[in-house]
Amino acid sequence: MDTMKTIGIIGGMSPESTELYYKIINKTINQRLGSHHNAQIILISVNFEIIKQLQINCNWQEAGVILADAAYRLQQAGADFILLATNTMHKVAAQIESAVTIPFIHLADATASCIKKQNIKKIGLLGTYFTMSDDFYKERLIKQNISVIVPDEITQTIIHNIIFDELCLGKIEESSRKIYLDCIDKLVRDGAEAIILGCTEITLLIDQSHTQVRLFDTTAIHALCAVDLALA
């Protein structure tokens, strides 16, 4: 009798990072169980263009309705718990949670748990403009006694544009990598002990091989959290 839980994923924001979730989860399940084991996943991939336009228009309510509906359909299809495979849209986490009775695994909480294990008290946060400028993400970390610093507003815009204009489309530019690494160095000079890659696409551009600064890859953290729950 298979006791592995079924993972529900709301993806498509962007397809590039959703693919990473799928690969990480399945590869790790196989490493732990061996043979030809892989994860039991139900994936609903939304149209990112629709979500992006709602973000631009600050119509978070309507975006939340779309993602809450996706969560409900995952529950109806048999998912045991749900991941939202994007950092930014955790802004509407409350709408998603209210639509289902199965657990919703909040990405920021999973990340905070990893940070606390490293006894880090001050963290730098990179992500979309919405994630860096709003409180919906930072407040989950602050509640865990982790202080958060972000780049200045001009740099936030540059970081955001690279995510949407390049990374979400699978474009990797060396010049953009340098911008991110320079930003990381500045955050460290400002007191950050480590950096959260707080957008699921950033790991396409930079990883631990590019810097000695401790990085917290939220895509991997969230995906591995799902594996632990699926096998619990």
N, C-alpha and C positions, 0 to 999 in steps of 0.2 A: 504493500500500500504506500503510495507516494505521499509523504507528509510535507513536502516543500510547499510553501505558500506562493500564491500567484501575485506577482507585482503588477500594479496598474501604473502606467506612465502617461501623463499628458505631455505630448511632445510637439515638435514642429517649430519651436521658437528658439533657435533655428533648427533646420534639419541637420546642420553640421554638428551641433552639440547633442542632439537626440541620438545621433549615430554613435557618439562617444559613450553615452549611457548604455546603449545596447551592447556595445563591445565589451566595456568594462564589466558589466554585470555578468554576461555570459562567460567571459574568460575566467572570472574569479570563481564562479560556480563550478566550472570545469576543473580548475586547479584544486578546489577543495574536495570535490566528490569523485573526480577522475572519470575514466572510461569516456563515454559520450554524453555525460550529463551536461545539461545547460538549463538556463532559467525558464520558468513559466511566466511569460510576460504577455499582458494585454496592453497594446499601445493605441492611443488615439492621437493622431497628428493633426493639429489645427492649421489653418491657412495663416501663415505668419504675416502676410501682407495686410490682412484684415486687422489682426492684433496690433501691428505696427501703426496703422492709421489711427486706431483708437488711442494708442499711447500718445501720438503726436497731438491729437485733439483733447488729451487729458480726459477722455471718456472711459475712465476706469470701471465705472459701473457696468457698462455694456460689455467690456472685456471680461469682467468678472462673471457675467451671465454666461458667456460662451464657455469659459473654463469650468464653471460650476456644472454646466450641462455635460461637459466631457467627463467630469468626475463621476457624476451620477450614472452615466452610461458605462463607465468602467466598473462601478459597483454592481450594476445590473448584469454585467457580462461575467462576473465572478472574481474580480480582483479582491484580494484580502487587505490590501492597503494601497495608498496612492502616493506617487511622486509627481511633482511638477518640475519638469526638466528645464527650468530657467530660473535665474535669480530674480530678475526684475518683476515678473508677474506674481511673485509672492506678495506684492502690494495688495492683491485681491485674495489672499489666503483665507480670510474670514468668510468670504462668499463661497469659496470652494468647500471649506469645512462644514458650512451650514447645509450643503447640498447632499452630504453623505453621512452614513453612520459608521463607516470603516475608518481606520486611522489615516490621517494625512501627515506625512513625514516632512516637517518644515525644514527646508535647506539651511536656513540660518541657525536653527537650533542644533542641527547635526554638526555644523561648522563650529559653533561656540563650544560644543562638547570637546571637539578635537583640540581647540585652542587652550581650553582650561587644563587639559591633560598635560600640556607643555608648559603650564604655569606662566603663560604670557598675559601681561596686564594691559598692554597698549598695542593696538593693531592698526595697520594701514589698510584701507579698503579701496580697491579698484573695481569698477563695474560700469554699467550704463549711467548716464547722467541722473536718471530717476533713482537708481540705487544709491549713488553717492550723495545726492542732494536731499533726498527725502529721509524720513525717520523710520519708515516701516521695517527696514532691515537692520539699521544701526541699533534701534531700541531693543531688539532681541539679544544683541551682544551686550549692550549696556546693562540689561537685567541680570546678566551673568558676570557682572563686575569686570567687563572688558571695555576699556575706553577705546574709542574709534577716531582716527583722523583720516581725512580725505584730501586730495589735491585741491589747489585753488580752482576757482570757477572756470577760468580759461582752459586750464589743463583738463578739467572734467569734460569740457566740450570736445576737446581733441581726442581724449580716450574714448568717449562715446561714439564719435564719428568713425573712428577706426573699427570699432565693434560692428556697427551697422553697415558701413560702406565696404568693409574688407572681410572681416572674420566671418560674419554671417553668410557671406557668399563664398567662403572657402579660399579667400585670397590672403596669402601670407607675404608681407613685405618686410624686408630687413630694416628699412627706415622706420617703420612703425614699431618694430621690436626695440630699436634703440630709444624711441620716445618713451615706451613703457618702462624700460630699464632705468632710464634717467629719472622718470617719475618715482620709481621704487626707491632709488638712491636718495631722492629729495625727502620722501616720507620717512626714511630711516634717519636722515639728519634731523628731522623734526621730532624724532623720538619713537617712531614705530619700531617694535621689536621683531615684527614679522609682517607679512602682507597677505591679505585675502584676495585671491583671484575671484572676485565676486560677480563674475559673469561667466556662464558656462562655456563661452567661446574663447575666453582669454587663454586657456590652456593650449589652444591651437597655436598660439603665437609665442608664449614663453612658458618654460617649465623650470624645474630646479637645476637643470644643467646650465642655465643661462645666468645664474646669479648665486652668490653665497648667502643671500638673504633668505630666511626661512619663508617658504611659500605654502599657503593653504589652498589647494586646488579644490574648489567647491564641487566641481563635476565629479571628481573621483571620490571625495568624501561622501557625497549624497548617494552615489551608486554603490559604494561599499557598505553604507548603512543599510541599503535595500537588500543586499546579499545577506547580511547578518540577520535581518528580520525574516527573510525568506527561509533561511535554514534554522531559525530558532526553534 
